[in-house]
Amino acid sequence: MKTLLMIAALGLAALPVAAPAQSAPAPTSAPAEARIAVVVAIRTPPGVDAVRLKAEFEKAAPRYQQIPGLIRKYFTIGSSSFGGIYYWSSKAAADAWFNDAWRARVKATYGTPGEVTYYDVPLAIEGARP
């Protein structure tokens, strides 16, 4: 399920065969160093609801806009967890962010480690715009 969510959120689903060629830009291959998608899930602490999470996301957004190598971040809320889907320019950029200090900070803040899953992104496309 997480993989499907990540694929849909990153716009990696295939275009319909019958779609006109001009409806979406052509796919682009990743540069020599492949881009990386990372899915993070952190168990939501008791008493924290979606309204509070959204407010925290909005406060944190400017900080994420300054991270070197981060192309895009989707803030996510699940039924028992929150986190994000990150699209990075390289594995090195992702590793620089999801380091030991990040892991320690997550565990200290939320009382549980974050689940971090890396995916290679050999091809990325933009979906048709409404």
Short mmCIF file of the C-alpha atoms (twelve columns), coordinates in Angstrom:
data_MODEL
# 
_entry.id   MODEL 
# 
loop_
_atom_site.group_PDB 
_atom_site.id 
_atom_site.type_symbol 
_atom_site.label_atom_id 
_atom_site.label_alt_id 
_atom_site.label_comp_id 
_atom_site.label_asym_id 
_atom_site.label_seq_id 
_atom_site.Cartn_x 
_atom_site.Cartn_y 
_atom_site.Cartn_z 
_atom_site.pdbx_PDB_model_num 
ATOM 1   C CA . MET A 1   0.000  0.000  0.000   1 
ATOM 2   C CA . LYS A 2   2.808  2.427  0.907   1 
ATOM 3   C CA . THR A 3   4.521  1.751  -2.398  1 
ATOM 4   C CA . LEU A 4   1.324  2.467  -4.329  1 
ATOM 5   C CA . LEU A 5   0.816  5.695  -2.376  1 
ATOM 6   C CA . MET A 6   4.389  6.748  -3.080  1 
ATOM 7   C CA . ILE A 7   4.094  5.944  -6.780  1 
ATOM 8   C CA . ALA A 8   0.846  7.874  -7.093  1 
ATOM 9   C CA . ALA A 9   2.128  10.826 -5.076  1 
ATOM 10  C CA . LEU A 10  5.311  11.115 -7.085  1 
ATOM 11  C CA . GLY A 11  3.380  10.985 -10.344 1 
ATOM 12  C CA . LEU A 12  5.056  7.769  -11.440 1 
ATOM 13  C CA . ALA A 13  1.927  5.983  -12.664 1 
ATOM 14  C CA . ALA A 14  1.821  5.316  -16.407 1 
ATOM 15  C CA . LEU A 15  -0.226 7.564  -18.680 1 
ATOM 16  C CA . PRO A 16  -3.239 6.018  -20.421 1 
ATOM 17  C CA . VAL A 17  -2.386 4.631  -23.856 1 
ATOM 18  C CA . ALA A 18  -5.109 6.692  -25.522 1 
ATOM 19  C CA . ALA A 19  -3.887 10.003 -24.071 1 
ATOM 20  C CA . PRO A 20  -2.848 12.572 -26.699 1 
ATOM 21  C CA . ALA A 21  0.898  13.117 -26.882 1 
ATOM 22  C CA . GLN A 22  0.604  16.776 -25.885 1 
ATOM 23  C CA . SER A 23  -1.351 16.034 -22.670 1 
ATOM 24  C CA . ALA A 24  1.815  15.504 -20.609 1 
ATOM 25  C CA . PRO A 25  5.542  16.139 -20.955 1 
ATOM 26  C CA . ALA A 26  7.689  13.257 -22.159 1 
ATOM 27  C CA . PRO A 27  9.279  11.076 -19.476 1 
ATOM 28  C CA . THR A 28  12.770 12.023 -18.409 1 
ATOM 29  C CA . SER A 29  15.443 9.617  -17.315 1 
ATOM 30  C CA . ALA A 30  17.218 10.284 -14.067 1 
ATOM 31  C CA . PRO A 31  20.744 11.710 -14.264 1 
ATOM 32  C CA . ALA A 32  23.774 9.410  -13.991 1 
ATOM 33  C CA . GLU A 33  23.329 9.308  -10.197 1 
ATOM 34  C CA . ALA A 34  19.766 8.009  -9.844  1 
ATOM 35  C CA . ARG A 35  17.212 9.983  -7.922  1 
ATOM 36  C CA . ILE A 36  15.794 8.504  -4.752  1 
ATOM 37  C CA . ALA A 37  12.353 8.410  -3.168  1 
ATOM 38  C CA . VAL A 38  12.159 7.880  0.575   1 
ATOM 39  C CA . VAL A 39  9.009  6.997  2.476   1 
ATOM 40  C CA . VAL A 40  9.009  7.793  6.195   1 
ATOM 41  C CA . ALA A 41  6.413  6.619  8.712   1 
ATOM 42  C CA . ILE A 42  6.418  7.603  12.387  1 
ATOM 43  C CA . ARG A 43  3.818  6.291  14.826  1 
ATOM 44  C CA . THR A 44  1.517  9.152  15.803  1 
ATOM 45  C CA . PRO A 45  1.799  9.876  19.535  1 
ATOM 46  C CA . PRO A 46  -1.369 9.450  21.622  1 
ATOM 47  C CA . GLY A 47  -3.528 12.570 21.694  1 
ATOM 48  C CA . VAL A 48  -2.090 14.050 18.495  1 
ATOM 49  C CA . ASP A 49  -4.711 14.546 15.793  1 
ATOM 50  C CA . ALA A 50  -4.607 15.489 12.110  1 
ATOM 51  C CA . VAL A 51  -5.309 19.162 12.851  1 
ATOM 52  C CA . ARG A 52  -2.218 19.405 15.056  1 
ATOM 53  C CA . LEU A 53  -0.115 17.464 12.561  1 
ATOM 54  C CA . LYS A 54  -1.165 19.778 9.704   1 
ATOM 55  C CA . ALA A 55  -0.294 22.849 11.788  1 
ATOM 56  C CA . GLU A 56  3.140  21.381 12.552  1 
ATOM 57  C CA . PHE A 57  3.662  20.556 8.869   1 
ATOM 58  C CA . GLU A 58  2.919  24.158 7.901   1 
ATOM 59  C CA . LYS A 59  5.433  25.451 10.454  1 
ATOM 60  C CA . ALA A 60  8.088  22.992 9.245   1 
ATOM 61  C CA . ALA A 61  7.614  23.558 5.504   1 
ATOM 62  C CA . PRO A 62  10.074 26.489 5.160   1 
ATOM 63  C CA . ARG A 63  12.819 24.409 6.800   1 
ATOM 64  C CA . TYR A 64  12.320 21.612 4.257   1 
ATOM 65  C CA . GLN A 65  12.481 24.096 1.375   1 
ATOM 66  C CA . GLN A 66  16.096 24.794 2.350   1 
ATOM 67  C CA . ILE A 67  17.396 21.193 2.403   1 
ATOM 68  C CA . PRO A 68  20.065 20.632 -0.271  1 
ATOM 69  C CA . GLY A 69  19.083 17.947 -2.755  1 
ATOM 70  C CA . LEU A 70  15.423 17.706 -1.726  1 
ATOM 71  C CA . ILE A 71  13.307 18.076 -4.857  1 
ATOM 72  C CA . ARG A 72  9.877  17.556 -3.328  1 
ATOM 73  C CA . LYS A 73  8.304  16.472 -0.035  1 
ATOM 74  C CA . TYR A 74  4.779  15.289 0.582   1 
ATOM 75  C CA . PHE A 75  3.685  15.493 4.222   1 
ATOM 76  C CA . THR A 76  1.550  12.444 5.010   1 
ATOM 77  C CA . ILE A 77  -0.970 11.399 7.642   1 
ATOM 78  C CA . GLY A 78  -2.117 7.787  7.958   1 
ATOM 79  C CA . SER A 79  -4.523 6.107  10.342  1 
ATOM 80  C CA . SER A 80  -1.823 5.506  12.981  1 
ATOM 81  C CA . SER A 81  1.257  7.226  11.592  1 
ATOM 82  C CA . PHE A 82  2.507  10.373 9.917   1 
ATOM 83  C CA . GLY A 83  5.593  11.185 7.930   1 
ATOM 84  C CA . GLY A 84  6.416  11.985 4.382   1 
ATOM 85  C CA . ILE A 85  7.329  11.004 0.895   1 
ATOM 86  C CA . TYR A 86  10.595 12.626 -0.146  1 
ATOM 87  C CA . TYR A 87  12.000 12.926 -3.664  1 
ATOM 88  C CA . TRP A 88  15.762 13.479 -3.621  1 
ATOM 89  C CA . SER A 89  18.297 14.392 -6.292  1 
ATOM 90  C CA . SER A 90  20.632 11.644 -5.051  1 
ATOM 91  C CA . LYS A 91  21.093 8.968  -2.433  1 
ATOM 92  C CA . ALA A 92  23.910 11.033 -0.924  1 
ATOM 93  C CA . ALA A 93  21.493 13.931 -0.338  1 
ATOM 94  C CA . ALA A 94  18.955 11.583 1.274   1 
ATOM 95  C CA . ASP A 95  21.624 9.963  3.440   1 
ATOM 96  C CA . ALA A 96  22.817 13.381 4.579   1 
ATOM 97  C CA . TRP A 97  19.305 14.145 5.885   1 
ATOM 98  C CA . PHE A 98  18.344 10.725 7.295   1 
ATOM 99  C CA . ASN A 99  21.510 10.424 9.371   1 
ATOM 100 C CA . ASP A 100 22.074 9.169  12.930  1 
ATOM 101 C CA . ALA A 101 21.209 12.596 14.372  1 
ATOM 102 C CA . TRP A 102 17.865 12.590 12.507  1 
ATOM 103 C CA . ARG A 103 17.070 9.097  13.809  1 
ATOM 104 C CA . ALA A 104 17.980 10.070 17.392  1 
ATOM 105 C CA . ARG A 105 15.867 13.254 17.162  1 
ATOM 106 C CA . VAL A 106 12.817 11.306 15.903  1 
ATOM 107 C CA . LYS A 107 13.121 8.733  18.680  1 
ATOM 108 C CA . ALA A 108 13.609 11.407 21.358  1 
ATOM 109 C CA . THR A 109 10.709 13.534 20.069  1 
ATOM 110 C CA . TYR A 110 8.118  10.829 19.368  1 
ATOM 111 C CA . GLY A 111 9.279  7.953  21.582  1 
ATOM 112 C CA . THR A 112 9.603  5.599  18.637  1 
ATOM 113 C CA . PRO A 113 11.989 5.244  15.714  1 
ATOM 114 C CA . GLY A 114 10.862 6.309  12.279  1 
ATOM 115 C CA . GLU A 115 10.491 3.699  9.563   1 
ATOM 116 C CA . VAL A 116 12.594 4.859  6.590   1 
ATOM 117 C CA . THR A 117 12.398 3.062  3.240   1 
ATOM 118 C CA . TYR A 118 14.489 4.008  0.196   1 
ATOM 119 C CA . TYR A 119 13.441 3.458  -3.436  1 
ATOM 120 C CA . ASP A 120 15.457 4.069  -6.604  1 
ATOM 121 C CA . VAL A 121 13.648 6.293  -9.107  1 
ATOM 122 C CA . PRO A 122 14.977 5.396  -12.557 1 
ATOM 123 C CA . LEU A 123 12.201 7.312  -14.339 1 
ATOM 124 C CA . ALA A 124 9.891  10.142 -13.336 1 
ATOM 125 C CA . ILE A 125 7.005  11.615 -15.316 1 
ATOM 126 C CA . GLU A 126 4.498  14.383 -14.793 1 
ATOM 127 C CA . GLY A 127 0.855  13.417 -15.051 1 
ATOM 128 C CA . ALA A 128 -1.631 15.206 -17.284 1 
ATOM 129 C CA . ARG A 129 -2.753 18.504 -15.792 1 
ATOM 130 C CA . PRO A 130 -6.494 18.981 -15.198 1 
# 
